[in-house]
């Protein structure tokens, strides 16, 4: 085969489908594909998808020069309690740190709520005689002899991975390093996770949980990555593998294998990165994103063109304080099952039919109605054109499943299907509105960017409920997560605790702290060896008013070399006021942490513009749909045949390989230069 263009591959494995996006070297050609996921062997779906997509393009896997992969392997290991057997070393007297946690019930109004599952048994927590004080000074050295004796007693135990978290070690990591050396001598070949290497932040419980979660999933992700790399080479992909992170960036597979806790929320984060790119392409700076897949709907925010980040994420019952794209998931995906509770109220989710057996219309044995079945009954989906006709759906099975709901409610099938969709919409809103309220923003000032297989199908239903004026549908909504993975920058976050009265903190201490973090970040980027165009440094601090228990993150636009406490104070008051609509410029401020995000910017895409439309778009037919309590005749359009400037008035349906866009009555859609559909309410 003659040499052709090279490609960069982005892959995202979801619960129902595995999405792939190939970008050619010019950045103008973007090609997407979907295949059913294979939960028992996820890399099998990747290999199949790569083979099918490259064959479609008349190329081969050898032409792929870059491979970025988003994975939920580590996340699922935690949620399904399938992680490694872990031992944890703690400071003497702190053996019950994981059980005590923050003395808060996860479900505080349910006195009978079961406790979250123990991620490791108490017998696997080893107390070590050592102590560092609050200023980072050694009080008691590590009792190496006593620790060796305890480790020898455990050497016969089935321990797969080890974690270390000592009190106040975020200020002085020496004791954790000494313990790690002893662990490696006693348990050769086992991975050791140190809290000070992963995230050296004050708050011992959260820091311990980061170390334990990392140890818990490390062997699981390591096995998967090795298998994936072997499978990739077997089909001819001889390229370096990068893995997406929770913060929206990417890292090498070697870094991911060592620090898998960074990947826990990487799948949803990639989608928001892709959506942010689409937003900037359209000149939109403020947006709400919703990723509706087969199992859940993930909502997030874009502010000033970039994804909003959080440091208070949770995975199941466990806190993860490392920075991540702020995503909130709710069980309202295409596979979410409709059911009646004990008092006869109709509910949707969180239980899902998943990829197997899938919605009733899949014909794989499920007879319970799902959101996808409701789409079919309402006429939104064409059962004969799902995935471009590659997968046939059974309308009769969907009607039979939804019919059970209709019989219970004593309404028509269409009315029952619409009820399912309205409840699913309400579930999404319960995630979306609190997120926006917490950030102090008004949905009327934002655009909605829907993606995932069902995002564009559900977008008008959601926009009407929360009064969002504009909907932006990406060119390939069903593979936006894979696009986000392919275009993501190489990124890492660093933190250094610097506690005290801000006004009394020397400017040199702030500057020196930032300089240390920036140096570490640049060294990491050099070791990752990515193809980047520039390095961007983002600086911020965690601070609070004196006497408060929790802090806020405040971005600092200035270079670290010129920063002063007075500059930091001004930015803190401004940020606090923007968040809470109130600030006290006379109050004392406590400085807590310095933060640095180092980003290696990857080459930007240069998308090919669509041809200019000549005349009205050609409809390929029409189909009846049920919307807002009555039947409408909706014209049908093929997305690939739309040109720049084409305008479509609802009710209408735009079909493409990876999704179906429903343009509701009263909405108007306009095709942009790069194939983006913008929906607004008609006059």
GIGI-V528705 format. One record per run of one state. SS is the DSSP state (hx for helix, st for strand, lp for the rest). FROM is the first residue (numbers start at 1). TO is the last residue. If there is no record, write none. Layout:
SS,FROM,TO  SS,FROM,TO
This chain:
lp,1,6  st,7,13  lp,14,16  st,17,24  lp,25,29  st,30,36  lp,37,41  hx,42,56  lp,57,60  hx,61,63  st,64,70  lp,71,72  hx,73,79  lp,80,85  st,86,91  lp,92,96  hx,97,100  lp,101,121  hx,122,124  st,125,128  lp,129,130  st,131,132  lp,133,137  st,138,140  lp,141,143  hx,144,154  lp,155,160  st,161,165  lp,166,173  hx,174,186  lp,187,190  st,191,194  hx,195,199  lp,200,203  hx,204,234  lp,235,240  st,241,244  lp,245,249  st,250,252  hx,253,258  lp,259,259  hx,260,263  lp,264,265  hx,266,281  lp,282,286  st,287,292  lp,293,296  st,297,303  lp,304,305  st,306,307  lp,308,308  st,309,310  lp,311,312  st,313,315  lp,316,317  st,318,320  lp,321,323  st,324,325  lp,326,327  st,328,330  lp,331,335  st,336,340  lp,341,345  st,346,352  lp,353,359  hx,360,362  lp,363,369  st,370,370  hx,371,377  lp,378,385  st,386,386  hx,387,389  lp,390,390  st,391,391  lp,392,394  hx,395,409  lp,410,412  hx,413,438  lp,439,442  hx,443,445  lp,446,446  st,447,451  lp,452,454  hx,455,466  lp,467,469  st,470,473  lp,474,476  hx,477,487  lp,488,489  st,490,501  hx,502,504  lp,505,506  hx,507,528  lp,529,533  st,534,545  lp,546,551  st,552,556  lp,557,559  hx,560,562  lp,563,564  hx,565,580  lp,581,588  st,589,601  lp,602,611  st,612,612  lp,613,620  st,621,627  lp,628,629  st,630,638  hx,639,641  lp,642,643  st,644,644  lp,645,646  st,647,649  lp,650,651  st,652,655  lp,656,659  st,660,663  lp,664,666  st,667,671  lp,672,676  st,677,681  lp,682,683
